[in-house]
Amino acid sequence: MKTKQLLGAALAFIALVSSCKKDDYRKLEKTNPSEVQFTSRILGTQATKANGNTWDSNDEIGVFMKQGTGLSNILAGNKKYSTNGNGNFSASGNNVINYPEAGQVDFIAYYPYSADLKGTSLGFNISEQSNPAKIDVMYSNNAKSLSKGSKTASLEFAHKLAKVELIVKAGKGVSNLTGLKTAYNNIPTLSNMDLATGTIANGSGAANVQAKVTAQQENQLVEAILIPGEYSAKEVVFSIGSDNYKWTLPANLNYESGKKYTYNITLQLGGSVAVTGNAIITDWISVTGGTHTIGKDGGTVTPPVPTGTEQTIYEENFGDLGAGNRIKIDQYTGFSNKTVKYSNLYTTGWVDIRKISTQDAHVWFAANRTTGLKIEGINTTGYRDLKLTYILAANGSGEPVEGLKVRINGNELQPKGVLGGQNEFSVQTISSGIPAAAITIEFDAQSANNKNGYRVDDIKLVGTK
């Protein structure tokens, strides 16, 4: 979890692009030095829950503190922690977990919380889709080797089910979509997650499931959270009054854990069906769906099997350190990604990692100095549709984005614009010109253009493969 002062415009932008931001959080105060408290973030191309928000007020997670492999040695089991919506989680009464006086521990957490676990198995039912966020099963096992001297533990949650989103339009002979209903017929509704491993069991309890339908200005948005698995020849039936439109899914179609599949659907009279192209995908881990026209009363479509997944190639959030601290880049060891090389771009000037009261660990490019950061060892060979994102702020108001140059393999690929208020972060995106090869990323601040200092965080590179 990261504390950021984000521009309102940046927040709207983040909702549209595939960027994975850390959720804002306030500093937690411990009344007991042994008490465990948690911050969190949700992994994915866009770090959101199924309802489009990061966390809702009163969301609850279950937490296990343990030692050893899996859940073979549980020190605290299925404790309920809740948030007010900012991503910080705390507990009360008998649910409070305290670190042991000595030794290291690991944490496993899951969402949504259940008081009725069967051993260490979370059972769930996806037949009720009216509030997808309530069945958006997530899992975290990244918080490891922590002890009484550790700071607030950060939990990284991954989506464990699959999400399918249909953007439905009215085509020839269909005057409007008022009253649209959408059913997934004969699909599994029951499953469980092994909390020791995060594994989702094969689904059972086949039934017809009504998806959530939300009216938009011109289209209808149909959403469903599904149990991962094979959906060969399953039927999706769209109904408007007495008119039905059937979509038969193809053989060998497998919806995978943690992935979101989006399709553009056009309903029209007659039996003709056309596959007209690929969809634009956002949210979770991106998977290409398609654009389809579906005829009335039995018209079927065989969409293409997804042809690539957007994957995170490289990501860095610069770890964590105490407020007020600053460490030169060549002396810092707390990087979240340790597979690449970080160094100063210039021998006569340096950048450092620092944290202040309103911002967590980030790279600082000091004002009126020529400094730079070099990142080496990233390989994008075999990927396409490459995109680099990072968040940028200046220690002054209205500073130019171009004051901090960005180069990849020596080629300047520069976002343009003006930053907002002092230390207000906004997302910068480079979506063209990135080669599929071994690459080096450089952030370059020249003294003549850097009047107040720049801050960079949450660097991320994604591509489709």
N, C-alpha and C positions, 0 to 999 in steps of 0.2 A: 504494500500500500504506500502511496506517495502523496505528500501534501503539495498541492499545486494551486496557484491562483490563476485560473484559466479564463481567458476572454470569453464573453458570451458568444461572440462569433465563432470562436474556436470550438466551443461546445457543440454548436450546430454543425460545424464542419465535421467534427469527429463522428457525429451520428450518421454521416453520409459516406465516409470513406472507411477503408479497412485499416484501421489503426488500433493498436492495442494499448490503451492508456492505463496507467495505474489509477485506482479510484482514490479520490480525496479522503483524507482522514485527519482528525484532530489528535493532538498529542494526548496519550493516555496517562493518567496518573494512578499509580499503584498505592494502595493503602497498606498492603502487605508485600514486603520485598520478595516473598516466595511465590506470590500469586501469579498465575499465568494469564496473560491477556493476549489477544490476537488482533492483527490487522489482516487484510485479505485482498486478493484480486482474482478476477476470473479470466482464465486463459482463453484465447481464441482470436480470430482475425479482428473481431470487435468484441471487447470484453463486456458482454452484457448477458443478463438472464433472458429467458424466453419472453418476458413481458416488455423488453426494451429498456429496462432500467438496470443499473448495476446491482443494487440491493434495495429491497423495500424495508420500510420501518417494521420492526418486529419480526423480520426473518430470523429463523432459528436453524442452527447447525448442531450436529452431534460431534463430540470430540472424544478421542481416545488418546491417553498418554501411555506409552508403552516402551519396552526395551526388547531388543532382539528382533528376529525375523517375523514379519507378518504381525499377527496379534497373539502370539504364543505366550507373551508375558505382559499382561495388561496391568498397569499401575493405577489407572483411573479410566473407567469404562462408560461410554455413552453419556457424557455430561452435556447438558444443554447450554449453549451459548447463543446470545441474541445480539442484534444490531439495531440501531435507530435509523439505519439506511445509509450510513456513511462508510460502511465496510469494517468498522471496528467492532469486535465481538467481545462481550464480557458476560460473566455469570454471577449468580447470587446463591446464597445458602449452600446446600449440599452439592450444588453443581460446580462450585469453585474448585479448580484444579490448582494445586501447589506443587512447585518443583521439589524434588527430593533434596535433602541437605547435601548430598554428594552424588556424583555420577551424572551421566548424560542420558537424555531421553529423546524419543521421537514422538511425533504427533500424527494421527490420522483423523481426518474430519470428513463429514459428508453433509449434503443438503438434499432434501428437507429433513429436519429432525423428526425422529420417530421414537416414542417411548416403548414401542412394542416390537423391538428387534427379536428375531429368532436366532439366538446365539449372537454371531457377528454377521448376520445376513439381513440386509434391508429389503423387505418386500415392497412392491409398488404396483399400482394399477393405473393404466393410462386411458381407460375408457371414458373418463370425464375430461373433456378438452376445453371447457369454457374458460379456464384460467390456466394457460400453459405453464406459467411460472411455478405453479404449485407441484407440477410433475417433472420439472426440469432437474433431473437427478444429477448431482455434481459430486466430485470426489477430490480430496487433497491428501497427498502423502509426502510433500516436499520438505516439511519442517523437521529437520533431523539434527541429532548431535547437539541438543540444547541443554542448558544447565541453569542452576539458580542464578548465575551471574549473567545470563543472556538477557538481551533486551526483549521487547515485545516480539513475539513470534509472528512471522508472516506466512499466511496460508495461501497457496495457489490452487484454485479450484478449476477442474476441467469438466466440461460437459460429458456425460456418459451415455446419453441417448442420442437419437438422430432427430433432426428437425426438417420438416418439409413445408415449404411455403409456395403457394400457388397464387399468382396474380391473374385474376380472371376478368376477361373483357367480353362485352357483348359484340357478336359479329353479325353477319348478314342474317336477317330474318328474326333477330332477337332484339326486341325494342328496349329492354332494360333488364337489370339483374336483381330487381327488387324481390326480396324473399328467397334469395339463393340459399340452398342447403347443400352441404357436401359431405358425403359419407365414404369412408374407407371400409370396404366390405371384407369380412372374414379375415381380419388381421389379429395377431396376438395382442393381448391386453395385459397379461400378467407376467411378471418376471421378478428377479431379485438381484441385488448386487452384493458380492462378497467383499466385505469391508476390509479384509486383510489384504486384498489385491486390487480392488476396484473393478473386478471382472463382472460383466453383466451376463446372466444366464440366458439360455435360449428362451424365447417367449412361449407362452401357452395361453389357454383361455380365449380361443378365437371368437370374435364377435364383430358386429358392424359398429363402427365408431364415427360419430358426428364430429367433424372438425370445427374449429372456431372460425366464424365468418365475420369480417369487419368491413363495413361499407366505407369506401373512399370516394373521392370526388367523381371519378369516372369508372373506377374498377372496384372489384371486391377482393379483399385479401383473405386467403384461406390458410390457416396455420394448423399444424399438427405436430406433436411430439410423439415419436414412434420408437418402439423397441428395436434396437439394431438387429439386422438379420436379412434373410432373403425375402423379397417381395415379388417373386416371379408370378406373372399372370393375375396379380391381385387387381381388383376393380375399384376405381374411384368414380362415384356416381354424383353428378351435379344435377340438382333438381330445382326447377322454377315452376311452381304450381304443379301441373300435371305433366310438364315436359321434363324428360330425363336425357342426360348426356353422359355417356359411359366412356371412361378412359381405362383401357386395359394396360397395365404395366408390362414391360417386356420380360422375357426369360433372362435369367442370370443377373437381375437387378438386385444389388445388395446395398442396403442403407447401413452406413458404418457409424460407429460410436463417435460422438463429438463433431459430426459433420452436418452442415445445413445444405439442403438441396432446394433450389428455387426454380420454378417453371413459370413461363408466361403462357396462359391458356386463353384461347378464344372459342366461345360457344356460338354455333350457328346452326341454322336449319339444314336438313339434308344429311346425307351420310358421308360426305367427303371429309377426308382428313389430310392435313398437310403438316409436315415438319419443316419449319421455315428458318431455323437458326438456333443459336445458343443464347442462353440467358446471361444477364449480368448478375453476379453473385456478391452478396455482402454478408457479414455476420458469421459467427462461429468460425469453423474451418471451411473455406469456400470449396464448393464442388459444382462443376458446370452442370446445369440442368438442360433446359431447352425451351423453345417457343413452339406451341402446338395449337392447331385449330381442330376442334372436336365437333363432329356432327351430332344432330339430335337423334334420340331413340336408337341407340345401338352403335353409333359411329364410334370406332375405336382408334387409338393411336399407339404407335410403338415408338417411344422417344429414344434418342440415342443413349447408350450407356455412357455415364459420365467419363469425360476424356481428360482428366487431370484434376489435381487438387492443389489449391494454393497452400503453400507451406512456409513456415518461418525458417529462414536460412540462418539468420543471425539476429540476436537481440541482446541489448545491454541496458541495464538500469542503474549500474554503478553501486549496487549494494547499499550498505547503510553504515553510517558513522555518527558519532555524537554531535549535537548542535555546537556550532562554533569551531569545529575541527576543520583543518585543511591539510591535505597531504599531496605532495608533488606526484605527478602522474607516474614517474619512473620509480617511485617508492611505494605506490599503492598496491595492495594485494587483495582488495575486497571486491574485485570485479565479479559481476554475476555470470559473465561468459569468460571462461579461462582458456578457450580453445584458440584465441587469436592473440596477436601482439599489439600492445598499446605503447606509444612513445611520443615524445615531443617532436613536432615538425621542424623546430629550429633549435640549434644548440645554444643560441644567445638569449632565448626566452622560453619560459615553461608555462604549462597549464597545470592546474591542480584540481583535486577532488575536494569539494567542501560541502558543508551543510549548514544552513542558517535556520532561524526559528520558523520561517514559513516555507522553506524548501528543503527537501531531503537531498541525499547525495547526488551531485551533478558535476559536470565539468565547468570550470570557471576560466574564462579568457579575460585576463586583467585589462583594465582600461589603459589606453595610451601606450600599449606595448604590442610588439609584433610577436604573436604566439600562435601555436597550432597543435592540433591533435592528429596523429596518424594511427590508423587501424589497419593492420595487415593480417593476411591469413584467411580471408573469406573466399570461398570457392562457389561460384554460381553456375558452373558448367552443367548443362543439361536442363536448366530452368528457362522459362520464358515469362513474359509479363512481369518483369522485375520492378519492384517499387521500394524506395527507401523513404522512411518517415523518421522524424525526430521532433522533439519539442524544444522551442527556442524562446528565451526571454532576454531582455536587456536590463541593466541596472539604471535605467532612465526611461523616460516616456518618449514614444514616437520615434524610436530608433529604426533605421532601415534593416530589413532582413538581409540585404546584400552586404551589410557590414561584416558578416561572417561568411566567407566563401566556402563552397563545398566542391571538392573535386573527387572524381572516381577514375583511377588509373591515369591521372594527370589531366583529365578533361573536366572543365568547369561545368557543372550542372546546377545552376543557381536558381532557387526559388526567389521570387521578388515580392515586395510589399513593405508595409510599415507595421511594426509591432505596437502593442497597446501601451498600457501604463507600466510603471516601474515593476519589474519582476513578474509581469503577467505572461505566462507561458501560452504559446499557440503552436499548433501542429504545422510543420512544414513537410511537403511531399515532393519527391522526385520520382516521376513515373515513366520517364523516357531517357534513353541514352545510356542505360546501365548494361554493360556487356555480360554475356554468359561466359565467364572465364574466372581465373584467379584475380581478385580485385583488391585494391587498396583504397580506403576512404580517407580523405583529408579534410579537416575543418581548419580554415586559415583566417586569422584575424590580424589585419595589418594596423599598425599604430595610427596611421592617418585616418582610418575609417572606424576605429573602435574608440569612441569618446567616453563611454560609460561602463564598458564591460559587458560581455555576453555570457549566458548560461545555457548549456545544452544537456538534455537528458532523454531517456527513453528512445534510444536509437534502435531501429528495427528495419530489417530487410526481408521481404517476402518475394516468392516467385511461384509459378505454377509448374508442376512436374507430374 
